[in-house]
Amino acid sequence: MNIVAIDEALETYVNVRIEKGRETASERFLAYVYMKHESDEILDFLLKVGGLARCYIYCLKIAENPFRGKDLAWFATMAAVALYSLLLLLAEETRIEGIFLLSGTLVHSWYLVGMLAKKWKSIGIRISIYKEIIQIVEKELCR
């Protein structure tokens, strides 16, 4: 069985879930599964969908930490620039440069905080949607 079909089913559910709600997405997901696959393939397909959803949840939980990689480096750089701008503010002759540098750092910091909040939100939504998929799969497997 091809992973593309499994990933397509997951992405279709996620897109419909975001646009039209849980019930519609669940109905379309199950209709997709039962129409695309033969009766002896359905159990195997559902097991693989559940496994891939669990894998995605695991990967997203790792990516959920915003202070990994480039985000942490950007934050550390802004903190260093903010400290330097505070040092510039202390000296009379470099006060204007310090004001400009500190204001730019604050703007970029605010952008970083907003970006991280959007990232947390989208990852959290995806994790909850993948958990819904696992619940649907387990419910179907129990039938």
Secondary structure, 3 states (H helix, E strand, C coil): CCHHHHHHHHHHHHHHHHHHCHHHHHHHHHHHHHHHCCHHHHHHHHHHHHHHHHHHHHHHHHHCCCCCCHHHHHHHHHHHHHHHHHHHHHCCCCHHHHHHHHHHHHHHHHHHHHHHHHHHHHHHHHHHHHHHHHHHHHHHHCC
